[in-house]
Amino acid sequence: MTLNSITFEFILLQISVAFSPGLIIALVVNESVQKNRISGIKVAIGAAFGALIITFLSAILVSYLFSSIPTILTFIYLGGTFYIVFKGLKTFKTSPLNLSLNSSEHLIYSGFKLNLSNPKMWVFFLTVLPIFVANKAQIFIELVYFGIITVFINLFADVSYAIFSNYFFKDASTNMKLLINKISGISLIAIGVYLFFSRFI
């Protein structure tokens, strides 16, 4: 597969992941609804900076592991596909999240800290991104490439939630929020199953 076709697959996956409700989106929505859109956008910007650090650190770690144990990528691939399906199942079953910040906390720093300390972000970068590496000789460069794509798509999703939170979430019923979770969950499960069969069967 070419890098262009793999990039297309990755973007489809990342859109499903980025728009599925999680810690950052819950925080962005709540800050936007309770305060204003700018507050939600500040959280999103902080989260993006956290994701950039995860991008480079995870790329260094995976590159090092691959240079030491070349066969480890197969196990990382398997772990990544299973994680996507697991995240889809969990998203499908999860109730809407509600988070709030201490009013004294700086919003950008709060988003940065939450993303950087979020184990799910680390698992995603360490196990899912390597699935899409086309040239193992350039594994570090490609992991950074996919990481930066991830950061921008996530930022776009988070900002979108901040901008439209008042329209869709301020007076939205729990059923509407659950529907968003179910759609995101089904998308992730389908993508995870597709990746497993396309890479291993």
N, C-alpha and C positions, 0 to 999 in steps of 0.2 A: 504494500500500500504506500502511496505517496504521502508526503507531509501535508499537502493540501487537502487530500481526502480525509486524513486522520484529524486534521484541524477542524474540518467541518463536523465530524463525529463528536469531537471534543466540545465544540461550541454548543451543539445540541444538548449534550449531557450537562454542561455547565449552566446553561439557561435553566434547565429543570432543577438543578441543585440550588442555584442562586435565588430563584423565586420561591423555593419551598421554605415555609416559615421555620425559623430557628432562633437562636439567642439574639443575634444581632438585629434581625428583622423585628423581633418582638420589642426590642429596646428602641429601635428607630420609630416604630409605629406609636408606641406609648409616649415617647418624648414629643413626637409630632402632634399627637392628639391632645396631650395634657398641656403642652407649652405652645410650640409653633413648628412650622416646617423646617426652619433654619436649625432648630435644636436637633431634629432628626437627621438632617444632612450632616451636621457636625459629628454626630455619632458614626455615620457612614464613612466619613473621611478618616476618622481615627481608626476604624476597622480596616480600611484599605491600607493604611500604613502598617498595621499589624500583619496583614496578609503578605505584604511585600517582604517583610523580615522572614516570615515563615517560608516564602518562596525560595529565598537564597539559602537559608539554613537547611531546608529539606533537600534542595538540589545538591548541596555539598555532601550531605550525609548519604544520600542514595548513590551518588557518583563514587564516593569512597567505598561503600559496601560492594558496588558492582565491580570496581577494580580489584577488590580483595577476594570476592566470591562471585564470579560471573553468573553462576546458576541461580543466584538469589533473586534475580529479576522474575523468574517464573513464579516463585512463591509470592513475590510482591504483586504480580499480575493477579494471581488467584485471590489474594487478600483484598485487592482493590475491587474486583468484580463482586465478591461476596459483600464487601462493605456497601457498595452502591445498592444492592438488593436489600440489605439490612436497613439502610437509611430509608429506602422507599417504604418498607414495611412499617418502620417506626413512625415515619411521617404520616402514613395512612391512618395509623391508630391513635396518634397523639392528639391530645386536646390543645386548643390554642394557648400559647404562652403569654404570660403577663409579667413584665419586668418594669421596674422603676429605678431611678437613680437618686442618690442623695443629692439634694439641690446644691450642695457646696462643691460637688465634683465637676471638674472640667469635662465637657462633653466629648471633645476630641480624644482626650486622654482615656476616658472611660471606654470609648469604642475600641481604641488601640489595645488597652489592657484586656478587655473581654475577649477580643479575637486572638490575641497572642497567647492567652492562657486557656483557650478552648481546645480540649483534646480532639474534638471532631475535626477541627481545621487541620491539625497536625496529621491525623490519620488520613484525611483526604489527600493532602499534598504528598505524603510519604507512600501511599499505596495506590491511589487512583491515577495521578499524573503519569507515573512511569508506564502505565498500560499503553499510553499513546506515543511513546518514544519510537521514532521511525529509524533512527540511526544511532546504534549503541555507542559508536565512536564519538558521538557528540551529545552524550546523555546529559551533561550538565547544562549545555546551551539550550537543548530542547526542553528540559525541565523548567528552566527560567522562562523560556518562551511561553510555555503553557501556563506557568504560574502568573505571568503578567496578564495573559488573556483572562485568567480566573479573577484576578484583582479588578480588572476593568468591568467585567460582566457583573461581578458581585457589587461593585460600586454603583453601577447603573441600576441594578435591582433594588439596592438599599435606598438610593435617592428616589427611585420611582415610588417605593412604599412611603417614603417621607412626604413626597409631593401629593400623593393621592390618598393618604391615610384618612383625611377628614371626610372624603367622599365615600370610601369603602369600609372604614373601620369605626368611625366615631359612633354611628348609630347602627352598625351592622350586627346582625344576630349571630349567635354562636354557631348556628347552622351554616351560615355563609362562610365563616372562618373554617369550620370543619370541612366544607366542600373544597376550599382551596387546598387544605392539607391532603385530602383524598386524591385530587387531581395531580398534585405534585408527587404524591407517593406512588401512584400508578405509573406515572412517567418514569420515575427513577427505577422501579422494578423492571419495566419493559426494557430500558436502556441497559441495565445490569445484566439481564438475561441475554440480550443481543450481544453484548461485549463478550460474555463468557463463551457463547457458541461460535462467534466469529473469530475468537483468538485460540480456542482450545479444541473445538470439534471439527 
